[in-house]
Amino acid sequence: MYFNGLTLGAADASSPARKTVGELQNEPMSAWGNNDVITGLQFCATMQLRTPLQVLLRHGEIHTDRNTKPPRIALEPWEGIWLPRLKTLRELGLDMVEPADIPDEFSKTRT
């Protein structure tokens, strides 16, 4: 998998041309590639004062149907974006602790 924050797709020349995350917004999940590690798409609203409430209320929504386009939530690109939701380490077959399961030293109450 090739991911640098801007493009998604396989890194070899035999694969289809890579597209930016912005170009993939109105494409079904099957067009995103990397089906072995992507379980869905998650909407991430832009947290700005000008972002409409109806967009903010849908922050975190997950789309899992590989054959249909995700719903168009943001009317303007700056309002939010669909991002790939990755499989957990266990879903990938790795018996490891997820980073979210590791205790955060800074969140502990100091006495």
PEMO-V449483 format. One record per residue. N is the residue number from 1. SS is DSSP state (helix for helix, strand for strand, loop for the rest). PHI is phi in whole degrees, 0 to 359 (999 if undefined). D_FIRST is the distance of its C-alpha to the first C-alpha in whole Angstrom. Layout:
n->N ss->SS phi->PHI d_first->D_FIRST
n->N ss->SS phi->PHI d_first->D_FIRST
This chain:
n->1 ss->loop phi->999 d_first->0
n->2 ss->strand phi->246 d_first->4
n->3 ss->strand phi->212 d_first->6
n->4 ss->loop phi->236 d_first->10
n->5 ss->loop phi->94 d_first->12
n->6 ss->loop phi->239 d_first->13
n->7 ss->strand phi->234 d_first->10
n->8 ss->strand phi->233 d_first->7
n->9 ss->strand phi->145 d_first->6
n->10 ss->loop phi->287 d_first->5
n->11 ss->loop phi->274 d_first->7
n->12 ss->loop phi->273 d_first->9
n->13 ss->loop phi->287 d_first->13
n->14 ss->loop phi->281 d_first->13
n->15 ss->loop phi->274 d_first->11
n->16 ss->loop phi->299 d_first->13
n->17 ss->loop phi->302 d_first->13
n->18 ss->loop phi->285 d_first->11
n->19 ss->strand phi->238 d_first->13
n->20 ss->strand phi->285 d_first->14
n->21 ss->loop phi->301 d_first->14
n->22 ss->loop phi->298 d_first->18
n->23 ss->loop phi->288 d_first->18
n->24 ss->loop phi->270 d_first->16
n->25 ss->loop phi->302 d_first->19
n->26 ss->loop phi->252 d_first->21
n->27 ss->loop phi->245 d_first->19
n->28 ss->strand phi->297 d_first->18
n->29 ss->helix phi->302 d_first->15
n->30 ss->helix phi->297 d_first->15
n->31 ss->helix phi->282 d_first->14
n->32 ss->helix phi->285 d_first->11
n->33 ss->loop phi->75 d_first->9
n->34 ss->loop phi->54 d_first->6
n->35 ss->loop phi->300 d_first->10
n->36 ss->loop phi->286 d_first->9
n->37 ss->loop phi->235 d_first->9
n->38 ss->strand phi->261 d_first->10
n->39 ss->strand phi->257 d_first->14
n->40 ss->strand phi->176 d_first->16
n->41 ss->strand phi->239 d_first->16
n->42 ss->strand phi->238 d_first->19
n->43 ss->strand phi->279 d_first->21
n->44 ss->strand phi->238 d_first->22
n->45 ss->strand phi->285 d_first->25
n->46 ss->loop phi->282 d_first->26
n->47 ss->loop phi->275 d_first->29
n->48 ss->loop phi->228 d_first->32
n->49 ss->loop phi->298 d_first->35
n->50 ss->loop phi->274 d_first->35
n->51 ss->loop phi->291 d_first->32
n->52 ss->loop phi->299 d_first->34
n->53 ss->helix phi->301 d_first->35
n->54 ss->helix phi->297 d_first->34
n->55 ss->helix phi->282 d_first->30
n->56 ss->helix phi->299 d_first->30
n->57 ss->loop phi->293 d_first->31
n->58 ss->loop phi->260 d_first->28
n->59 ss->loop phi->303 d_first->26
n->60 ss->loop phi->92 d_first->24
n->61 ss->loop phi->300 d_first->24
n->62 ss->strand phi->244 d_first->21
n->63 ss->strand phi->244 d_first->21
n->64 ss->loop phi->240 d_first->19
n->65 ss->loop phi->282 d_first->21
n->66 ss->loop phi->293 d_first->18
n->67 ss->loop phi->259 d_first->21
n->68 ss->loop phi->241 d_first->22
n->69 ss->strand phi->289 d_first->22
n->70 ss->loop phi->293 d_first->22
n->71 ss->loop phi->297 d_first->25
n->72 ss->loop phi->276 d_first->26
n->73 ss->loop phi->263 d_first->27
n->74 ss->loop phi->274 d_first->27
n->75 ss->loop phi->276 d_first->30
n->76 ss->loop phi->241 d_first->29
n->77 ss->helix phi->303 d_first->25
n->78 ss->helix phi->285 d_first->26
n->79 ss->helix phi->283 d_first->27
n->80 ss->strand phi->169 d_first->24
n->81 ss->strand phi->208 d_first->20
n->82 ss->strand phi->275 d_first->18
n->83 ss->strand phi->237 d_first->15
n->84 ss->strand phi->294 d_first->12
n->85 ss->strand phi->257 d_first->14
n->86 ss->strand phi->271 d_first->12
n->87 ss->loop phi->295 d_first->13
n->88 ss->loop phi->285 d_first->15
n->89 ss->loop phi->300 d_first->15
n->90 ss->loop phi->293 d_first->18
n->91 ss->loop phi->295 d_first->16
n->92 ss->loop phi->275 d_first->14
n->93 ss->loop phi->92 d_first->17
n->94 ss->loop phi->256 d_first->17
n->95 ss->loop phi->271 d_first->21
n->96 ss->loop phi->229 d_first->20
n->97 ss->loop phi->285 d_first->22
n->98 ss->loop phi->290 d_first->20
n->99 ss->helix phi->304 d_first->20
n->100 ss->helix phi->291 d_first->22
n->101 ss->helix phi->272 d_first->25
n->102 ss->loop phi->277 d_first->26
n->103 ss->loop phi->299 d_first->29
n->104 ss->loop phi->266 d_first->29
n->105 ss->helix phi->298 d_first->32
n->106 ss->helix phi->279 d_first->33
n->107 ss->helix phi->273 d_first->33
n->108 ss->loop phi->287 d_first->36
n->109 ss->loop phi->286 d_first->40
n->110 ss->loop phi->271 d_first->41
n->111 ss->loop phi->243 d_first->45
